[in-house]
Amino acid sequence: MSSIHQPPSPSVLYSFESPNELSEKLAAFIAKAQKEAIDKKGRFTVALSGGSLPKQLNKLIDNPAVKWDKWQVFFADERCVPLDHEDSNYNLCRKELFSKVPIPPKNIHHLDVALLDDLEELADAYEKALINEFAQKDSARFPVFDLILLGIGPDGHTCSLFPEHPLLTEEDRWVAYIEDSPKPPPKRITLTFPVLNHALRVVFVAAGEGKADVLSTIIDNPEAGLPASRVRPSHPGQVYWYVDNAASAKVKYQRSEFKL
């Protein structure tokens, strides 16, 4: 059977005793995904989000398995603010991760601050950066990231894809802009569902009891249609949940025993 017609694989749920154990296992998973990508094509394409996620990547720091010069890093979403602004996902990732590891600055693809006053141009420019990285090398209708790392909001949003927002139905663009985010700041750019759903691996990371209710809805009640529930990569893509036991306390879905 053609892979195009195979249904998405069921999500894999890993739940850990503590946020520290979560971070350790997540780093091991990322290192393995990186090795597979580099062995296959000499580079590792990653999209990161903000929130609590960058801090949860701290076990990548001083990790000898990580080949930072092979990483090509994009942002799953970004707030349309200067790069040194406290709301910038780039700035958050720089503080928590990039400033502590030997990643070449040219391998980190941030938004073009010269275009902050024109969101359409800004989104187009970021899409062109993706095309430059992917289209020549991985001929596909959409980019195929090796790994996309995402968080979830209390309303079930992920990236800057919010419940009941028109962007949830975007089918063509790789990068879209939003001017009316229900969570400040209002102006953002975001990867779209077609990009998320062409990735080889999408990892959601969530910790703490504050995530328990929304995590249960996203995983156990996907028909509610929350944005994070709509991330279901086409075959051979896979969704993984890396959560702690506090976050998964109300989830009925079968947990998997962690293995690489």
C-alpha beads as a LAMMPS data file, in Angstrom:
LAMMPS data file: protein, C-alpha beads

260 atoms
259 bonds

1 atom types
1 bond types

-500.0 500.0 xlo xhi
-500.0 500.0 ylo yhi
-500.0 500.0 zlo zhi

Masses

1 110.0

Atoms # bond

1 1 1 0.000 0.000 0.000
2 1 1 1.238 3.496 -0.790
3 1 1 2.321 5.412 2.295
4 1 1 0.144 8.309 1.160
5 1 1 -2.950 6.244 1.890
6 1 1 -1.868 4.842 5.238
7 1 1 -3.634 6.455 8.210
8 1 1 -1.595 8.442 10.730
9 1 1 0.085 6.324 13.381
10 1 1 -1.356 6.406 16.918
11 1 1 0.401 8.875 19.213
12 1 1 3.039 7.580 21.627
13 1 1 2.617 8.795 25.225
14 1 1 5.615 8.744 27.559
15 1 1 4.971 9.898 31.119
16 1 1 7.817 10.389 33.596
17 1 1 8.106 10.778 37.352
18 1 1 9.686 14.214 37.234
19 1 1 10.407 17.096 34.846
20 1 1 14.112 16.288 35.240
21 1 1 13.637 12.700 34.043
22 1 1 11.459 14.027 31.211
23 1 1 14.272 16.352 30.096
24 1 1 16.854 13.554 30.233
25 1 1 14.768 11.158 28.149
26 1 1 13.798 13.918 25.715
27 1 1 17.478 14.757 25.157
28 1 1 18.235 11.090 24.458
29 1 1 15.371 10.946 21.934
30 1 1 16.544 14.152 20.207
31 1 1 20.141 12.853 20.006
32 1 1 18.926 9.626 18.362
33 1 1 16.699 11.511 15.881
34 1 1 19.649 13.787 15.088
35 1 1 21.968 10.834 14.427
36 1 1 19.460 9.200 12.074
37 1 1 18.996 12.464 10.138
38 1 1 22.727 13.204 9.854
39 1 1 23.520 9.637 8.811
40 1 1 20.888 9.890 6.087
41 1 1 21.427 13.393 4.700
42 1 1 24.128 15.214 6.648
43 1 1 21.906 17.678 8.500
44 1 1 19.154 17.856 11.147
45 1 1 16.148 20.135 10.612
46 1 1 14.335 21.239 13.746
47 1 1 11.523 23.655 14.614
48 1 1 11.270 24.991 18.157
49 1 1 8.552 26.828 20.028
50 1 1 8.740 29.028 23.119
51 1 1 7.034 28.928 26.508
52 1 1 8.499 26.408 28.926
53 1 1 9.983 24.268 26.128
54 1 1 13.476 25.838 25.790
55 1 1 14.179 25.276 29.486
56 1 1 13.141 21.624 29.099
57 1 1 15.906 21.197 26.499
58 1 1 18.614 21.850 29.098
59 1 1 19.951 18.272 28.936
60 1 1 21.196 19.004 25.407
61 1 1 23.739 21.427 26.894
62 1 1 27.217 19.863 27.265
63 1 1 25.836 16.702 25.661
64 1 1 28.627 15.138 23.557
65 1 1 26.120 13.356 21.295
66 1 1 24.758 16.647 19.939
67 1 1 26.374 17.853 16.695
68 1 1 25.312 21.488 16.775
69 1 1 27.001 22.380 13.488
70 1 1 24.593 20.012 11.696
71 1 1 21.422 21.577 13.128
72 1 1 19.210 23.870 11.064
73 1 1 16.820 25.520 13.510
74 1 1 13.559 27.255 12.652
75 1 1 10.775 28.516 14.868
76 1 1 7.396 26.823 14.909
77 1 1 5.973 30.215 15.731
78 1 1 7.322 33.608 16.596
79 1 1 6.028 36.803 18.102
80 1 1 6.458 39.815 15.811
81 1 1 8.762 41.741 18.119
82 1 1 12.479 42.665 18.049
83 1 1 14.855 39.745 18.630
84 1 1 15.913 41.066 22.044
85 1 1 12.324 41.560 23.233
86 1 1 11.148 39.577 26.259
87 1 1 8.276 38.110 24.182
88 1 1 10.584 36.807 21.432
89 1 1 10.790 33.014 21.172
90 1 1 14.199 33.447 19.555
91 1 1 15.372 35.459 22.568
92 1 1 14.011 32.851 24.976
93 1 1 15.742 30.025 23.088
94 1 1 18.935 32.086 22.941
95 1 1 18.938 32.627 26.712
96 1 1 18.038 29.060 27.667
97 1 1 19.901 27.119 24.972
98 1 1 21.737 28.753 22.067
99 1 1 23.995 30.926 24.244
100 1 1 25.167 27.789 26.077
101 1 1 25.998 25.578 23.080
102 1 1 28.307 25.894 20.043
103 1 1 25.616 26.269 17.369
104 1 1 26.686 28.478 14.426
105 1 1 24.492 31.627 14.362
106 1 1 23.824 31.126 10.630
107 1 1 22.100 27.830 11.479
108 1 1 19.432 29.637 13.531
109 1 1 16.728 31.013 11.249
110 1 1 14.940 33.879 13.000
111 1 1 12.432 36.310 11.539
112 1 1 13.573 39.375 9.570
113 1 1 13.114 42.296 11.970
114 1 1 13.242 44.741 9.044
115 1 1 9.775 43.451 8.077
116 1 1 8.015 43.743 11.452
117 1 1 5.690 46.451 10.090
118 1 1 4.411 44.250 7.243
119 1 1 3.200 40.879 8.514
120 1 1 2.435 39.491 5.083
121 1 1 5.962 40.263 3.876
122 1 1 7.373 38.897 7.119
123 1 1 5.524 35.581 6.761
124 1 1 6.474 35.367 3.070
125 1 1 10.141 35.962 3.887
126 1 1 10.108 33.228 6.520
127 1 1 8.416 30.864 4.100
128 1 1 11.152 31.652 1.559
129 1 1 13.778 30.756 4.177
130 1 1 12.054 27.390 4.578
131 1 1 11.886 26.902 0.817
132 1 1 15.583 27.682 0.601
133 1 1 16.360 25.003 3.183
134 1 1 13.930 22.314 2.059
135 1 1 12.703 22.665 -1.499
136 1 1 16.020 22.066 -3.238
137 1 1 16.887 19.088 -1.070
138 1 1 13.656 17.349 -0.111
139 1 1 11.343 17.666 -3.074
140 1 1 7.912 17.747 -1.513
141 1 1 4.778 19.850 -1.500
142 1 1 5.602 20.819 2.082
143 1 1 8.818 20.788 4.100
144 1 1 9.559 17.580 5.996
145 1 1 11.137 18.499 9.324
146 1 1 13.141 15.839 11.095
147 1 1 11.739 17.102 14.383
148 1 1 9.223 19.716 15.532
149 1 1 9.154 20.430 19.274
150 1 1 5.946 21.971 20.589
151 1 1 4.254 23.013 23.786
152 1 1 0.554 23.350 24.534
153 1 1 -1.412 26.228 26.006
154 1 1 -4.195 25.877 28.577
155 1 1 -6.717 26.444 25.770
156 1 1 -5.204 23.632 23.677
157 1 1 -3.367 25.923 21.266
158 1 1 -0.004 24.978 19.839
159 1 1 2.343 27.159 17.776
160 1 1 0.139 30.233 17.231
161 1 1 -2.785 28.092 16.120
162 1 1 -5.640 28.993 18.450
163 1 1 -9.054 27.347 18.937
164 1 1 -11.694 28.367 16.383
165 1 1 -9.296 30.682 14.539
166 1 1 -9.517 30.827 10.706
167 1 1 -5.842 29.767 10.455
168 1 1 -6.862 26.260 11.512
169 1 1 -8.183 25.686 7.994
170 1 1 -5.111 26.999 6.106
171 1 1 -4.114 24.359 3.565
172 1 1 -1.572 26.013 1.251
173 1 1 0.799 28.324 3.075
174 1 1 3.816 27.042 4.976
175 1 1 3.954 30.141 7.191
176 1 1 0.977 32.314 8.083
177 1 1 0.554 35.460 10.131
178 1 1 -1.944 36.312 12.833
179 1 1 -2.845 39.815 13.991
180 1 1 -5.445 38.927 16.598
181 1 1 -3.837 36.353 18.866
182 1 1 -6.063 35.890 21.936
183 1 1 -2.844 35.687 23.935
184 1 1 -0.542 38.731 23.792
185 1 1 1.359 39.844 21.848
186 1 1 -1.333 39.850 19.124
187 1 1 0.969 39.818 16.078
188 1 1 2.739 36.551 15.284
189 1 1 3.807 34.222 12.512
190 1 1 3.315 30.468 12.714
191 1 1 3.899 27.255 10.864
192 1 1 0.621 25.833 9.535
193 1 1 -0.977 22.421 9.999
194 1 1 0.197 21.134 6.595
195 1 1 3.799 21.728 7.716
196 1 1 3.266 20.184 11.158
197 1 1 1.534 17.226 9.569
198 1 1 4.376 16.478 7.138
199 1 1 7.048 16.248 9.849
200 1 1 8.809 12.970 10.556
201 1 1 8.512 13.534 14.298
202 1 1 6.405 15.957 16.316
203 1 1 7.092 16.000 20.047
204 1 1 4.739 17.717 22.468
205 1 1 6.305 18.524 25.829
206 1 1 4.177 19.303 28.889
207 1 1 4.866 19.260 32.614
208 1 1 2.981 20.168 35.768
209 1 1 -0.530 19.737 37.091
210 1 1 -1.599 22.940 35.331
211 1 1 -1.576 20.971 32.054
212 1 1 -3.664 18.054 33.350
213 1 1 -7.128 19.146 32.181
214 1 1 -6.165 20.296 28.707
215 1 1 -3.887 17.293 28.140
216 1 1 -6.764 14.955 28.922
217 1 1 -8.992 16.768 26.416
218 1 1 -6.338 16.843 23.668
219 1 1 -5.395 13.169 23.944
220 1 1 -8.593 11.457 25.142
221 1 1 -11.141 13.647 23.379
222 1 1 -9.614 14.611 20.002
223 1 1 -13.081 15.080 18.505
224 1 1 -13.282 18.291 20.552
225 1 1 -10.997 19.631 17.831
226 1 1 -8.467 21.536 19.921
227 1 1 -5.531 22.667 17.766
228 1 1 -3.006 20.316 19.395
229 1 1 -5.332 17.356 18.654
230 1 1 -5.163 18.203 14.959
231 1 1 -1.438 17.519 14.758
232 1 1 -1.443 14.054 13.167
233 1 1 1.459 13.704 10.738
234 1 1 0.902 11.632 7.635
235 1 1 2.725 8.294 7.408
236 1 1 5.574 7.736 8.287
237 1 1 5.355 10.730 10.643
238 1 1 4.770 10.218 14.358
239 1 1 3.497 12.252 17.319
240 1 1 5.169 11.710 20.679
241 1 1 4.054 13.108 24.025
242 1 1 6.803 13.729 26.577
243 1 1 5.001 14.639 29.801
244 1 1 5.395 14.196 33.522
245 1 1 2.983 12.279 35.738
246 1 1 1.480 15.488 37.111
247 1 1 0.488 16.596 33.606
248 1 1 -0.829 13.156 32.599
249 1 1 -2.745 12.503 35.836
250 1 1 -6.168 12.691 34.134
251 1 1 -5.218 11.065 30.812
252 1 1 -6.806 7.661 30.135
253 1 1 -4.805 6.968 26.943
254 1 1 -2.342 4.077 27.135
255 1 1 1.136 5.082 28.257
256 1 1 4.099 3.470 26.525
257 1 1 7.206 2.213 28.231
258 1 1 10.036 4.508 27.227
259 1 1 12.466 3.098 24.705
260 1 1 14.663 4.598 22.032

Bonds

1 1 1 2
2 1 2 3
3 1 3 4
4 1 4 5
5 1 5 6
6 1 6 7
7 1 7 8
8 1 8 9
9 1 9 10
10 1 10 11
11 1 11 12
12 1 12 13
13 1 13 14
14 1 14 15
15 1 15 16
16 1 16 17
17 1 17 18
18 1 18 19
19 1 19 20
20 1 20 21
21 1 21 22
22 1 22 23
23 1 23 24
24 1 24 25
25 1 25 26
26 1 26 27
27 1 27 28
28 1 28 29
29 1 29 30
30 1 30 31
31 1 31 32
32 1 32 33
33 1 33 34
34 1 34 35
35 1 35 36
36 1 36 37
37 1 37 38
38 1 38 39
39 1 39 40
40 1 40 41
41 1 41 42
42 1 42 43
43 1 43 44
44 1 44 45
45 1 45 46
46 1 46 47
47 1 47 48
48 1 48 49
49 1 49 50
50 1 50 51
51 1 51 52
52 1 52 53
53 1 53 54
54 1 54 55
55 1 55 56
56 1 56 57
57 1 57 58
58 1 58 59
59 1 59 60
60 1 60 61
61 1 61 62
62 1 62 63
63 1 63 64
64 1 64 65
65 1 65 66
66 1 66 67
67 1 67 68
68 1 68 69
69 1 69 70
70 1 70 71
71 1 71 72
72 1 72 73
73 1 73 74
74 1 74 75
75 1 75 76
76 1 76 77
77 1 77 78
78 1 78 79
79 1 79 80
80 1 80 81
81 1 81 82
82 1 82 83
83 1 83 84
84 1 84 85
85 1 85 86
86 1 86 87
87 1 87 88
88 1 88 89
89 1 89 90
90 1 90 91
91 1 91 92
92 1 92 93
93 1 93 94
94 1 94 95
95 1 95 96
96 1 96 97
97 1 97 98
98 1 98 99
99 1 99 100
100 1 100 101
101 1 101 102
102 1 102 103
103 1 103 104
104 1 104 105
105 1 105 106
106 1 106 107
107 1 107 108
108 1 108 109
109 1 109 110
110 1 110 111
111 1 111 112
112 1 112 113
113 1 113 114
114 1 114 115
115 1 115 116
116 1 116 117
117 1 117 118
118 1 118 119
119 1 119 120
120 1 120 121
121 1 121 122
122 1 122 123
123 1 123 124
124 1 124 125
125 1 125 126
126 1 126 127
127 1 127 128
128 1 128 129
129 1 129 130
130 1 130 131
131 1 131 132
132 1 132 133
133 1 133 134
134 1 134 135
135 1 135 136
136 1 136 137
137 1 137 138
138 1 138 139
139 1 139 140
140 1 140 141
141 1 141 142
142 1 142 143
143 1 143 144
144 1 144 145
145 1 145 146
146 1 146 147
147 1 147 148
148 1 148 149
149 1 149 150
150 1 150 151
151 1 151 152
152 1 152 153
153 1 153 154
154 1 154 155
155 1 155 156
156 1 156 157
157 1 157 158
158 1 158 159
159 1 159 160
160 1 160 161
161 1 161 162
162 1 162 163
163 1 163 164
164 1 164 165
165 1 165 166
166 1 166 167
167 1 167 168
168 1 168 169
169 1 169 170
170 1 170 171
171 1 171 172
172 1 172 173
173 1 173 174
174 1 174 175
175 1 175 176
176 1 176 177
177 1 177 178
178 1 178 179
179 1 179 180
180 1 180 181
181 1 181 182
182 1 182 183
183 1 183 184
184 1 184 185
185 1 185 186
186 1 186 187
187 1 187 188
188 1 188 189
189 1 189 190
190 1 190 191
191 1 191 192
192 1 192 193
193 1 193 194
194 1 194 195
195 1 195 196
196 1 196 197
197 1 197 198
198 1 198 199
199 1 199 200
200 1 200 201
201 1 201 202
202 1 202 203
203 1 203 204
204 1 204 205
205 1 205 206
206 1 206 207
207 1 207 208
208 1 208 209
209 1 209 210
210 1 210 211
211 1 211 212
212 1 212 213
213 1 213 214
214 1 214 215
215 1 215 216
216 1 216 217
217 1 217 218
218 1 218 219
219 1 219 220
220 1 220 221
221 1 221 222
222 1 222 223
223 1 223 224
224 1 224 225
225 1 225 226
226 1 226 227
227 1 227 228
228 1 228 229
229 1 229 230
230 1 230 231
231 1 231 232
232 1 232 233
233 1 233 234
234 1 234 235
235 1 235 236
236 1 236 237
237 1 237 238
238 1 238 239
239 1 239 240
240 1 240 241
241 1 241 242
242 1 242 243
243 1 243 244
244 1 244 245
245 1 245 246
246 1 246 247
247 1 247 248
248 1 248 249
249 1 249 250
250 1 250 251
251 1 251 252
252 1 252 253
253 1 253 254
254 1 254 255
255 1 255 256
256 1 256 257
257 1 257 258
258 1 258 259
259 1 259 260
